[in-house]
Each structure stands twice: as C-alpha cells, then as structure tokens.
C-alpha cells in the first residue's frame, strides 16, 4: 500500500510517502520523500535508517482522466530493475481497465507484460 502526503522539506514541496508491504507474514514499511523535478517527475529519497542514502527517479506516464489510477515508470536502482507500477485508489478488477493499462504499456514500448499487480493508495 502506498500512502502519500503533500509536505514541504528543506524548502521544497513534495510527497512524504510510506510504502507498506508484507514479507514473511510480517508487515514492513519504507519511508521516503519524493522531490518534484518537473511537472510529472520525482526523485525519491529514503527517510529511514536503512534507506536514507538511497534514491530513485520516477515519473507519471499516464494519469486516468478521473484521477482513479496512474501508471508510473521508475528507473533502475541498486536494489531493483527499472519497471512500471500501476497505482489505484480502488481495485482495478474491471477487464476494461486491465485492457486499457495493457494498451498504454504497449504504447510506451514496454517489451512484455508479465502481470499486473495491484497496489492501492
């Protein structure tokens, strides 16, 4: 689960974020702050003890006209390969939305779509 809050840090506006996930049946959290680079691009900077020296660039490549879901691209980091995330306010169970997302990914030359994982805001 992603949770974003608009905040100001070091004189710059951005998004304070908490990413919550489950690993080995335990709930884990990653804290960070996303500094705005331009209208649709950010640099994520870790805030926690283990992540404060990590950063990652990402950008919104598609925003649903109703602001219900977005497609983001993130660059390769030391820990993860480059990739795409679909983030949504609610579940994306509609076949139409899945078809739409798949087409948008194809339009952005994503070589092969393995599966769509759902992460809720």
N, C-alpha and C positions, 0 to 999 in steps of 0.2 A: 504494500500500500504506500502511495506517495501522499505526503501532506505538505502543501506549500503555504507560506505566509509572506506577504509583501513587507519588507523591512528595509531599513537604512543602516548600512555598516560602513565604517571608515569613510563617511560622507557620500557613499554611493547607494542608490536604490537597487534592490534585487529581491531574490526569493530565498528565504530561510526554508530549508527542506528537511524532512525526516522521511527516510525510506524504511519501512518495516517489512521484514520477511521472516520466514520460518526455515530453520535449518536444524536437522536432527531433533525435530519436535520441540525446538526452543525458539522463542520469538527474539529476533535480533533487530537492531536499529543502526542506521548510518545517518549521521547528521552532517549537513553541509550548508553552504550558501552559494547561490547562483548569481554571479555578477553579470549584468547585462552588457553585451559587447555592442550590439546594434539592435534593430527592431525585432529580430527573431532569433538571435544567437546569444549564448551564455557560456561562461566558464564556471564550472562547479569547483568549489574549493572545500575540502573536508574540514569539519569542525571538531571532530572527536579526537581523542588521544592517539588512536591508531591511524587516523586519516588526515590529520591537519596538514601534512605535506603532500597530499595527493590532489590532483586537479584533473578535470576532464572538460573538453569542449563539446557542446551540443547545440542543436538548433531545431526549431519547429519547422517542419517541411510541409505540414498540412494541418489546418485547423478547421474542424467541422463548422459550417456556417451557423449552427445553433449552439456552438461552444460546448458540445456534449463530449467530444473526443478530439484527440490530436495525435499526430504522427510525428515523432521526434527521431532525429539521427544523432548518434553520439560517436565521437572519434575513438580510435584505439587508445587504450591506456596500458599501463604496465600489467594490470590485472585482467583486462577484458579486451576482446577484439572489437572492432567497430561494429555498430549494429543499429537497429531500429527498435523503438518501443512505441506501442500504441497505448496511450493513457486515456482513461474514460471516467466520467462521473458515475456512470452506471454500467451494468453488464452489457456487453456487446453480443448478445445472443442472436440478434437478427441476421439472417442469411444475407440480406441486402447490405448491411453494414460490413460484413466479412468480405463480400464480393467487392464492395466499394474500396475497402482498405487494400485488398489484394491488387486491384487495378492501380491505385495510387502508388503502391510499392513498385509495380511494374513500370509505371510512368517515370519513376525515379531510378530506373535501371537496377533495382535490387535483383541480383542474379537468380536466386532461388528462394522461395518462401517455404520454410520448413513447417512452421506452425505459428499461429497467433496465440500468444499468451496474454491473458487478461490481467491487468493491474488497475485497481480502482483508486480514484482520487479521493 
